[in-house]
Amino acid sequence: MSLPFEIRCRRASTLEQGQEREIIIARNGRPAAKLVPMDTVLAGKRIGVAKGKFKVPDSIDAHNDELAHLFLGGQS
């Protein structure tokens, strides 16, 4: 027997808000799974993390036409 949608949503909401630490999911009256909140770690700075770590050669665009031809399968 599955729970009605609104009850499932309310249970998930209480878990997200930290009001419950775990929810036991049962199948045929026997525990089948445990739903627990994930520990969230805030993402650090990502943009610009490699700045100054490598040098882009001046000739980086020298083969753009050839690469476009390869990616387009010869339909340039």
PyMOL commands that set and color helices and strands:
alter all, ss='L'
color gray80, all
select helices_A, chain A and resi 5-16+64-71
alter helices_A, ss='H'
color red, helices_A
select strands_A, chain A and resi 23-27+30-35
alter strands_A, ss='S'
color yellow, strands_A
deselect
rebuild
show_as cartoon
